[in-house]
Amino acid sequence: MENNTAESTRQLKVAREIQREMAEIIRSKGMAAFDGALVSVSGVKISSDLSVAKIYVSIFPSAKADAVMGRLKENVRALRGELGRAMGKQLRIVPEIIFFLDSSLDYVEHIDELLKK
């Protein structure tokens, strides 16, 4: 039982580090790389064997979400390579990366609009 706790603690630490590094990698690309959209890494979930990282991104304005997600997915190999260079000392294997759109900002905006009515 204790092994699961240690494993999940390791997963959380690795996920936090991946989130920090990927946010920096995306920030360094600049908004011009994403058609002027603001892209932020809102969360990372990593598999128990640390081989797959699901990276959740928030995109503002949401109208540009499809274009930005397409660009991220097109460049996933290059982004994984940059992540590997940034985290090479901490991880033996750089996890596969899968990007997901975090639509919680859209939800908050929608609720805000409903409250204003």
N, CA, C and O atoms as a GROMACS GRO file, in nm:
protein
  468
    1MET      N    1   0.083  -0.120   0.000
    1MET     CA    2   0.000   0.000   0.000
    1MET      C    3   0.087   0.126   0.000
    1MET      O    4   0.055   0.224  -0.068
    2GLU      N    5   0.194   0.122   0.076
    2GLU     CA    6   0.280   0.239   0.086
    2GLU      C    7   0.346   0.271  -0.048
    2GLU      O    8   0.371   0.388  -0.079
    3ASN      N    9   0.374   0.169  -0.128
    3ASN     CA   10   0.435   0.189  -0.259
    3ASN      C   11   0.348   0.276  -0.350
    3ASN      O   12   0.401   0.360  -0.423
    4ASN      N   13   0.216   0.258  -0.345
    4ASN     CA   14   0.126   0.340  -0.426
    4ASN      C   15   0.135   0.487  -0.389
    4ASN      O   16   0.132   0.573  -0.477
    5THR      N   17   0.147   0.516  -0.260
    5THR     CA   18   0.159   0.653  -0.215
    5THR      C   19   0.287   0.716  -0.267
    5THR      O   20   0.287   0.828  -0.318
    6ALA      N   21   0.398   0.642  -0.255
    6ALA     CA   22   0.526   0.693  -0.304
    6ALA      C   23   0.520   0.714  -0.455
    6ALA      O   24   0.571   0.813  -0.507
    7GLU      N   25   0.458   0.620  -0.524
    7GLU     CA   26   0.447   0.630  -0.669
    7GLU      C   27   0.365   0.751  -0.708
    7GLU      O   28   0.402   0.825  -0.800
    8SER      N   29   0.253   0.773  -0.641
    8SER     CA   30   0.170   0.887  -0.678
    8SER      C   31   0.239   1.018  -0.641
    8SER      O   32   0.221   1.118  -0.711
    9THR      N   33   0.316   1.020  -0.535
    9THR     CA   34   0.393   1.139  -0.499
    9THR      C   35   0.496   1.168  -0.608
    9THR      O   36   0.515   1.283  -0.647
   10ARG      N   37   0.561   1.063  -0.657
   10ARG     CA   38   0.658   1.080  -0.766
   10ARG      C   39   0.587   1.131  -0.891
   10ARG      O   40   0.637   1.221  -0.959
   11GLN      N   41   0.471   1.075  -0.922
   11GLN     CA   42   0.395   1.120  -1.038
   11GLN      C   43   0.362   1.268  -1.026
   11GLN      O   44   0.376   1.344  -1.122
   12LEU      N   45   0.317   1.310  -0.908
   12LEU     CA   46   0.282   1.451  -0.888
   12LEU      C   47   0.402   1.542  -0.905
   12LEU      O   48   0.392   1.648  -0.966
   13LYS      N   49   0.517   1.500  -0.851
   13LYS     CA   50   0.638   1.582  -0.863
   13LYS      C   51   0.682   1.594  -1.008
   13LYS      O   52   0.716   1.702  -1.055
   14VAL      N   53   0.681   1.481  -1.080
   14VAL     CA   54   0.721   1.482  -1.221
   14VAL      C   55   0.622   1.566  -1.302
   14VAL      O   56   0.663   1.644  -1.387
   15ALA      N   57   0.493   1.550  -1.274
   15ALA     CA   58   0.390   1.627  -1.347
   15ALA      C   59   0.409   1.777  -1.324
   15ALA      O   60   0.398   1.855  -1.419
   16ARG      N   61   0.436   1.817  -1.201
   16ARG     CA   62   0.459   1.959  -1.170
   16ARG      C   63   0.580   2.013  -1.246
   16ARG      O   64   0.577   2.123  -1.299
   17GLU      N   65   0.687   1.934  -1.249
   17GLU     CA   66   0.808   1.976  -1.319
   17GLU      C   67   0.784   1.986  -1.470
   17GLU      O   68   0.831   2.080  -1.534
   18ILE      N   69   0.712   1.890  -1.526
   18ILE     CA   70   0.679   1.894  -1.669
   18ILE      C   71   0.593   2.017  -1.698
   18ILE      O   72   0.614   2.085  -1.798
   19GLN      N   73   0.497   2.046  -1.610
   19GLN     CA   74   0.411   2.162  -1.629
   19GLN      C   75   0.495   2.290  -1.631
   19GLN      O   76   0.477   2.376  -1.717
   20ARG      N   77   0.587   2.302  -1.536
   20ARG     CA   78   0.672   2.421  -1.527
   20ARG      C   79   0.759   2.434  -1.652
   20ARG      O   80   0.768   2.542  -1.711
   21GLU      N   81   0.823   2.326  -1.692
   21GLU     CA   82   0.913   2.330  -1.807
   21GLU      C   83   0.837   2.356  -1.938
   21GLU      O   84   0.882   2.435  -2.021
   22MET      N   85   0.723   2.289  -1.956
   22MET     CA   86   0.647   2.307  -2.080
   22MET      C   87   0.591   2.449  -2.087
   22MET      O   88   0.585   2.508  -2.196
   23ALA      N   89   0.549   2.504  -1.975
   23ALA     CA   90   0.501   2.643  -1.973
   23ALA      C   91   0.612   2.737  -2.018
   23ALA      O   92   0.588   2.831  -2.094
   24GLU      N   93   0.733   2.712  -1.973
   24GLU     CA   94   0.847   2.794  -2.011
   24GLU      C   95   0.879   2.778  -2.160
   24GLU      O   96   0.908   2.876  -2.228
   25ILE      N   97   0.874   2.655  -2.210
   25ILE     CA   98   0.900   2.629  -2.352
   25ILE      C   99   0.797   2.702  -2.439
   25ILE      O  100   0.834   2.767  -2.537
   26ILE      N  101   0.671   2.693  -2.403
   26ILE     CA  102   0.565   2.759  -2.480
   26ILE      C  103   0.579   2.910  -2.470
   26ILE      O  104   0.563   2.981  -2.570
   27ARG      N  105   0.608   2.961  -2.350
   27ARG     CA  106   0.626   3.105  -2.331
   27ARG      C  107   0.740   3.157  -2.417
   27ARG      O  108   0.732   3.266  -2.474
   28SER      N  109   0.847   3.078  -2.425
   28SER     CA  110   0.964   3.122  -2.502
   28SER      C  111   0.935   3.132  -2.652
   28SER      O  112   1.005   3.205  -2.723
   29LYS      N  113   0.834   3.062  -2.700
   29LYS     CA  114   0.796   3.068  -2.841
   29LYS      C  115   0.731   3.202  -2.875
   29LYS      O  116   0.738   3.249  -2.988
   30GLY      N  117   0.670   3.264  -2.775
   30GLY     CA  118   0.604   3.392  -2.795
   30GLY      C  119   0.464   3.377  -2.851
   30GLY      O  120   0.428   3.274  -2.907
   31MET      N  121   0.385   3.482  -2.834
   31MET     CA  122   0.246   3.478  -2.880
   31MET      C  123   0.237   3.475  -3.032
   31MET      O  124   0.140   3.424  -3.086
   32ALA      N  125   0.337   3.528  -3.101
   32ALA     CA  126   0.335   3.529  -3.247
   32ALA      C  127   0.330   3.387  -3.303
   32ALA      O  128   0.270   3.363  -3.408
   33ALA      N  129   0.394   3.294  -3.233
   33ALA     CA  130   0.395   3.155  -3.278
   33ALA      C  131   0.256   3.093  -3.272
   33ALA      O  132   0.230   2.991  -3.337
   34PHE      N  133   0.168   3.152  -3.196
   34PHE     CA  134   0.032   3.098  -3.179
   34PHE      C  135  -0.073   3.200  -3.225
   34PHE      O  136  -0.179   3.211  -3.163
   35ASP      N  137  -0.045   3.272  -3.331
   35ASP     CA  138  -0.139   3.370  -3.389
   35ASP      C  139  -0.186   3.473  -3.288
   35ASP      O  140  -0.301   3.516  -3.294
   36GLY      N  141  -0.101   3.512  -3.196
   36GLY     CA  142  -0.137   3.614  -3.099
   36GLY      C  143  -0.219   3.563  -2.982
   36GLY      O  144  -0.262   3.641  -2.898
   37ALA      N  145  -0.240   3.432  -2.975
   37ALA     CA  146  -0.318   3.376  -2.863
   37ALA      C  147  -0.227   3.358  -2.742
   37ALA      O  148  -0.108   3.334  -2.754
   38LEU      N  149  -0.287   3.372  -2.626
   38LEU     CA  150  -0.217   3.347  -2.501
   38LEU      C  151  -0.237   3.200  -2.465
   38LEU      O  152  -0.350   3.154  -2.448
   39VAL      N  153  -0.128   3.127  -2.453
   39VAL     CA  154  -0.134   2.983  -2.425
   39VAL      C  155  -0.070   2.958  -2.290
   39VAL      O  156   0.044   2.997  -2.265
   40SER      N  157  -0.143   2.892  -2.202
   40SER     CA  158  -0.086   2.858  -2.071
   40SER      C  159  -0.110   2.710  -2.041
   40SER      O  160  -0.212   2.653  -2.080
   41VAL      N  161  -0.015   2.651  -1.972
   41VAL     CA  162  -0.025   2.510  -1.934
   41VAL      C  163  -0.100   2.506  -1.801
   41VAL      O  164  -0.047   2.549  -1.698
   42SER      N  165  -0.222   2.455  -1.804
   42SER     CA  166  -0.305   2.458  -1.683
   42SER      C  167  -0.291   2.333  -1.597
   42SER      O  168  -0.330   2.333  -1.480
   43GLY      N  169  -0.235   2.225  -1.655
   43GLY     CA  170  -0.218   2.105  -1.575
   43GLY      C  171  -0.151   1.995  -1.654
   43GLY      O  172  -0.149   1.996  -1.777
   44VAL      N  173  -0.096   1.900  -1.580
   44VAL     CA  174  -0.032   1.784  -1.641
   44VAL      C  175  -0.071   1.661  -1.559
   44VAL      O  176  -0.063   1.662  -1.437
   45LYS      N  177  -0.112   1.557  -1.629
   45LYS     CA  178  -0.136   1.427  -1.564
   45LYS      C  179  -0.039   1.330  -1.628
   45LYS      O  180  -0.025   1.327  -1.750
   46ILE      N  181   0.029   1.250  -1.546
   46ILE     CA  182   0.128   1.158  -1.600
   46ILE      C  183   0.091   1.015  -1.561
   46ILE      O  184   0.041   0.991  -1.451
   47SER      N  185   0.115   0.922  -1.652
   47SER     CA  186   0.080   0.782  -1.627
   47SER      C  187   0.168   0.727  -1.515
   47SER      O  188   0.274   0.782  -1.484
   48SER      N  189   0.125   0.617  -1.455
   48SER     CA  190   0.196   0.562  -1.339
   48SER      C  191   0.337   0.517  -1.374
   48SER      O  192   0.425   0.516  -1.288
   49ASP      N  193   0.360   0.480  -1.501
   49ASP     CA  194   0.496   0.440  -1.540
   49ASP      C  195   0.577   0.558  -1.597
   49ASP      O  196   0.688   0.539  -1.647
   50LEU      N  197   0.521   0.677  -1.590
   50LEU     CA  198   0.585   0.802  -1.634
   50LEU      C  199   0.614   0.804  -1.784
   50LEU      O  200   0.702   0.877  -1.829
   51SER      N  201   0.540   0.725  -1.862
   51SER     CA  202   0.568   0.716  -2.005
   51SER      C  203   0.479   0.807  -2.090
   51SER      O  204   0.512   0.834  -2.206
   52VAL      N  205   0.367   0.853  -2.035
   52VAL     CA  206   0.275   0.938  -2.110
   52VAL      C  207   0.234   1.056  -2.023
   52VAL      O  208   0.190   1.040  -1.910
   53ALA      N  209   0.250   1.176  -2.079
   53ALA     CA  210   0.208   1.298  -2.010
   53ALA      C  211   0.094   1.362  -2.087
   53ALA      O  212   0.108   1.394  -2.206
   54LYS      N  213  -0.019   1.382  -2.020
   54LYS     CA  214  -0.131   1.454  -2.078
   54LYS      C  215  -0.116   1.599  -2.033
   54LYS      O  216  -0.124   1.629  -1.914
   55ILE      N  217  -0.096   1.688  -2.129
   55ILE     CA  218  -0.073   1.828  -2.098
   55ILE      C  219  -0.197   1.907  -2.135
   55ILE      O  220  -0.240   1.906  -2.251
   56TYR      N  221  -0.255   1.975  -2.038
   56TYR     CA  222  -0.376   2.053  -2.058
   56TYR      C  223  -0.337   2.199  -2.075
   56TYR      O  224  -0.266   2.256  -1.993
   57VAL      N  225  -0.386   2.260  -2.185
   57VAL     CA  226  -0.354   2.399  -2.212
   57VAL      C  227  -0.481   2.482  -2.218
   57VAL      O  228  -0.584   2.438  -2.268
   58SER      N  229  -0.470   2.605  -2.167
   58SER     CA  230  -0.577   2.704  -2.179
   58SER      C  231  -0.535   2.802  -2.286
   58SER      O  232  -0.418   2.843  -2.293
   59ILE      N  233  -0.629   2.841  -2.369
   59ILE     CA  234  -0.599   2.929  -2.481
   59ILE      C  235  -0.696   3.047  -2.477
   59ILE      O  236  -0.817   3.030  -2.469
   60PHE      N  237  -0.639   3.167  -2.484
   60PHE     CA  238  -0.721   3.289  -2.485
   60PHE      C  239  -0.676   3.375  -2.601
   60PHE      O  240  -0.556   3.398  -2.615
   61PRO      N  241  -0.762   3.423  -2.684
   61PRO     CA  242  -0.907   3.400  -2.684
   61PRO      C  243  -0.941   3.259  -2.734
   61PRO      O  244  -0.869   3.201  -2.815
   62SER      N  245  -1.052   3.208  -2.686
   62SER     CA  246  -1.090   3.070  -2.718
   62SER      C  247  -1.122   3.052  -2.866
   62SER      O  248  -1.123   2.939  -2.915
   63ALA      N  249  -1.148   3.160  -2.938
   63ALA     CA  250  -1.176   3.149  -3.082
   63ALA      C  251  -1.055   3.095  -3.158
   63ALA      O  252  -1.070   3.039  -3.266
   64LYS      N  253  -0.936   3.111  -3.101
   64LYS     CA  254  -0.814   3.064  -3.167
   64LYS      C  255  -0.772   2.924  -3.120
   64LYS      O  256  -0.666   2.875  -3.157
   65ALA      N  257  -0.855   2.862  -3.039
   65ALA     CA  258  -0.818   2.733  -2.978
   65ALA      C  259  -0.788   2.625  -3.081
   65ALA      O  260  -0.689   2.554  -3.068
   66ASP      N  261  -0.871   2.611  -3.183
   66ASP     CA  262  -0.849   2.506  -3.283
   66ASP      C  263  -0.716   2.523  -3.355
   66ASP      O  264  -0.642   2.427  -3.374
   67ALA      N  265  -0.687   2.646  -3.395
   67ALA     CA  266  -0.562   2.674  -3.466
   67ALA      C  267  -0.441   2.646  -3.377
   67ALA      O  268  -0.343   2.586  -3.421
   68VAL      N  269  -0.449   2.688  -3.251
   68VAL     CA  270  -0.337   2.670  -3.159
   68VAL      C  271  -0.318   2.521  -3.127
   68VAL      O  272  -0.205   2.472  -3.125
   69MET      N  273  -0.426   2.450  -3.104
   69MET     CA  274  -0.416   2.306  -3.075
   69MET      C  275  -0.355   2.234  -3.195
   69MET      O  276  -0.274   2.143  -3.177
   70GLY      N  277  -0.393   2.273  -3.314
   70GLY     CA  278  -0.336   2.214  -3.435
   70GLY      C  279  -0.186   2.238  -3.441
   70GLY      O  280  -0.109   2.148  -3.475
   71ARG      N  281  -0.145   2.360  -3.409
   71ARG     CA  282  -0.002   2.393  -3.412
   71ARG      C  283   0.074   2.315  -3.306
   71ARG      O  284   0.184   2.267  -3.333
   72LEU      N  285   0.017   2.301  -3.187
   72LEU     CA  286   0.083   2.223  -3.081
   72LEU      C  287   0.099   2.077  -3.123
   72LEU      O  288   0.205   2.017  -3.105
   73LYS      N  289  -0.007   2.021  -3.179
   73LYS     CA  290  -0.003   1.880  -3.220
   73LYS      C  291   0.094   1.858  -3.336
   73LYS      O  292   0.160   1.754  -3.343
   74GLU      N  293   0.103   1.955  -3.428
   74GLU     CA  294   0.198   1.945  -3.539
   74GLU      C  295   0.343   1.942  -3.488
   74GLU      O  296   0.429   1.876  -3.545
   75ASN      N  297   0.367   2.016  -3.381
   75ASN     CA  298   0.503   2.033  -3.329
   75ASN      C  299   0.533   1.950  -3.205
   75ASN      O  300   0.628   1.980  -3.133
   76VAL      N  301   0.452   1.846  -3.180
   76VAL     CA  302   0.466   1.770  -3.057
   76VAL      C  303   0.604   1.704  -3.045
   76VAL      O  304   0.659   1.695  -2.935
   77ARG      N  305   0.661   1.659  -3.156
   77ARG     CA  306   0.794   1.594  -3.149
   77ARG      C  307   0.902   1.695  -3.109
   77ARG      O  308   0.988   1.665  -3.027
   78ALA      N  309   0.896   1.814  -3.169
   78ALA     CA  310   0.994   1.918  -3.135
   78ALA      C  311   0.978   1.962  -2.990
   78ALA      O  312   1.077   1.983  -2.920
   79LEU      N  313   0.854   1.977  -2.946
   79LEU     CA  314   0.828   2.019  -2.808
   79LEU      C  315   0.876   1.912  -2.710
   79LEU      O  316   0.931   1.943  -2.604
   80ARG      N  317   0.856   1.785  -2.745
   80ARG     CA  318   0.903   1.675  -2.660
   80ARG      C  319   1.056   1.677  -2.653
   80ARG      O  320   1.115   1.653  -2.548
   81GLY      N  321   1.119   1.707  -2.766
   81GLY     CA  322   1.265   1.717  -2.768
   81GLY      C  323   1.316   1.828  -2.677
   81GLY      O  324   1.413   1.809  -2.604
   82GLU      N  325   1.249   1.943  -2.682
   82GLU     CA  326   1.288   2.054  -2.594
   82GLU      C  327   1.267   2.018  -2.448
   82GLU      O  328   1.348   2.052  -2.361
   83LEU      N  329   1.156   1.948  -2.421
   83LEU     CA  330   1.129   1.903  -2.284
   83LEU      C  331   1.239   1.808  -2.238
   83LEU      O  332   1.284   1.815  -2.124
   84GLY      N  333   1.280   1.719  -2.328
   84GLY     CA  334   1.388   1.624  -2.296
   84GLY      C  335   1.518   1.695  -2.263
   84GLY      O  336   1.588   1.656  -2.170
   85ARG      N  337   1.551   1.799  -2.341
   85ARG     CA  338   1.673   1.874  -2.311
   85ARG      C  339   1.662   1.947  -2.178
   85ARG      O  340   1.760   1.957  -2.104
   86ALA      N  341   1.543   1.999  -2.147
   86ALA     CA  342   1.524   2.073  -2.023
   86ALA      C  343   1.522   1.981  -1.900
   86ALA      O  344   1.566   2.021  -1.792
   87MET      N  345   1.472   1.859  -1.918
   87MET     CA  346   1.455   1.770  -1.804
   87MET      C  347   1.542   1.645  -1.812
   87MET      O  348   1.522   1.551  -1.736
   88GLY      N  349   1.637   1.645  -1.902
   88GLY     CA  350   1.719   1.526  -1.925
   88GLY      C  351   1.784   1.469  -1.802
   88GLY      O  352   1.800   1.347  -1.790
   89LYS      N  353   1.823   1.554  -1.709
   89LYS     CA  354   1.890   1.507  -1.588
   89LYS      C  355   1.793   1.442  -1.489
   89LYS      O  356   1.833   1.359  -1.408
   90GLN      N  357   1.664   1.481  -1.496
   90GLN     CA  358   1.567   1.432  -1.398
   90GLN      C  359   1.495   1.304  -1.441
   90GLN      O  360   1.450   1.227  -1.357
   91LEU      N  361   1.484   1.284  -1.573
   91LEU     CA  362   1.407   1.170  -1.621
   91LEU      C  363   1.492   1.081  -1.711
   91LEU      O  364   1.568   1.130  -1.795
   92ARG      N  365   1.480   0.951  -1.692
   92ARG     CA  366   1.550   0.859  -1.782
   92ARG      C  367   1.486   0.859  -1.919
   92ARG      O  368   1.554   0.862  -2.021
   93ILE      N  369   1.352   0.856  -1.920
   93ILE     CA  370   1.277   0.853  -2.045
   93ILE      C  371   1.185   0.974  -2.048
   93ILE      O  372   1.109   0.997  -1.953
   94VAL      N  373   1.191   1.051  -2.156
   94VAL     CA  374   1.100   1.164  -2.171
   94VAL      C  375   0.965   1.108  -2.214
   94VAL      O  376   0.956   1.035  -2.313
   95PRO      N  377   0.858   1.141  -2.140
   95PRO     CA  378   0.728   1.082  -2.172
   95PRO      C  379   0.673   1.129  -2.307
   95PRO      O  380   0.706   1.237  -2.355
   96GLU      N  381   0.589   1.045  -2.365
   96GLU     CA  382   0.513   1.086  -2.482
   96GLU      C  383   0.422   1.200  -2.436
   96GLU      O  384   0.376   1.201  -2.322
   97ILE      N  385   0.397   1.294  -2.525
   97ILE     CA  386   0.315   1.411  -2.489
   97ILE      C  387   0.186   1.408  -2.569
   97ILE      O  388   0.186   1.388  -2.690
   98ILE      N  389   0.075   1.430  -2.499
   98ILE     CA  390  -0.054   1.444  -2.564
   98ILE      C  391  -0.115   1.574  -2.512
   98ILE      O  392  -0.130   1.592  -2.392
   99PHE      N  393  -0.149   1.664  -2.605
   99PHE     CA  394  -0.209   1.792  -2.564
   99PHE      C  395  -0.361   1.781  -2.562
   99PHE      O  396  -0.422   1.719  -2.649
  100PHE      N  397  -0.420   1.843  -2.459
  100PHE     CA  398  -0.564   1.852  -2.445
  100PHE      C  399  -0.601   1.996  -2.418
  100PHE      O  400  -0.528   2.069  -2.351
  101LEU      N  401  -0.715   2.037  -2.471
  101LEU     CA  402  -0.764   2.172  -2.448
  101LEU      C  403  -0.836   2.176  -2.313
  101LEU      O  404  -0.926   2.096  -2.288
  102ASP      N  405  -0.795   2.268  -2.229
  102ASP     CA  406  -0.862   2.289  -2.100
  102ASP      C  407  -0.966   2.398  -2.123
  102ASP      O  408  -0.932   2.515  -2.139
  103SER      N  409  -1.091   2.358  -2.124
  103SER     CA  410  -1.197   2.455  -2.154
  103SER      C  411  -1.259   2.515  -2.027
  103SER      O  412  -1.368   2.571  -2.034
  104SER      N  413  -1.192   2.504  -1.915
  104SER     CA  414  -1.249   2.559  -1.792
  104SER      C  415  -1.262   2.711  -1.798
  104SER      O  416  -1.353   2.767  -1.736
  105LEU      N  417  -1.174   2.780  -1.872
  105LEU     CA  418  -1.188   2.925  -1.887
  105LEU      C  419  -1.316   2.959  -1.961
  105LEU      O  420  -1.385   3.056  -1.927
  106ASP      N  421  -1.349   2.880  -2.064
  106ASP     CA  422  -1.474   2.901  -2.138
  106ASP      C  423  -1.594   2.883  -2.045
  106ASP      O  424  -1.691   2.958  -2.051
  107TYR      N  425  -1.584   2.784  -1.958
  107TYR     CA  426  -1.692   2.757  -1.864
  107TYR      C  427  -1.710   2.874  -1.768
  107TYR      O  428  -1.822   2.917  -1.742
  108VAL      N  429  -1.600   2.925  -1.716
  108VAL     CA  430  -1.605   3.039  -1.623
  108VAL      C  431  -1.665   3.160  -1.695
  108VAL      O  432  -1.748   3.231  -1.638
  109GLU      N  433  -1.623   3.183  -1.818
  109GLU     CA  434  -1.674   3.296  -1.897
  109GLU      C  435  -1.824   3.281  -1.920
  109GLU      O  436  -1.899   3.378  -1.911
  110HIS      N  437  -1.868   3.159  -1.951
  110HIS     CA  438  -2.009   3.132  -1.975
  110HIS      C  439  -2.092   3.158  -1.847
  110HIS      O  440  -2.197   3.222  -1.853
  111ILE      N  441  -2.044   3.110  -1.734
  111ILE     CA  442  -2.113   3.133  -1.607
  111ILE      C  443  -2.120   3.282  -1.576
  111ILE      O  444  -2.223   3.333  -1.530
  112ASP      N  445  -2.010   3.353  -1.602
  112ASP     CA  446  -2.005   3.498  -1.580
  112ASP      C  447  -2.112   3.569  -1.664
  112ASP      O  448  -2.181   3.659  -1.616
  113GLU      N  449  -2.124   3.528  -1.791
  113GLU     CA  450  -2.225   3.588  -1.878
  113GLU      C  451  -2.366   3.559  -1.828
  113GLU      O  452  -2.453   3.646  -1.833
  114LEU      N  453  -2.388   3.437  -1.780
  114LEU     CA  454  -2.521   3.402  -1.728
  114LEU      C  455  -2.554   3.484  -1.603
  114LEU      O  456  -2.669   3.523  -1.583
  115LEU      N  457  -2.455   3.509  -1.520
  115LEU     CA  458  -2.478   3.585  -1.398
  115LEU      C  459  -2.509   3.732  -1.426
  115LEU      O  460  -2.577   3.798  -1.348
  116LYS      N  461  -2.458   3.783  -1.537
  116LYS     CA  462  -2.480   3.923  -1.572
  116LYS      C  463  -2.621   3.950  -1.626
  116LYS      O  464  -2.667   4.064  -1.628
  117LYS      N  465  -2.689   3.843  -1.670
  117LYS     CA  466  -2.824   3.860  -1.729
  117LYS      C  467  -2.927   3.891  -1.624
  117LYS      O  468  -3.045   3.907  -1.657
   0.00000   0.00000   0.00000
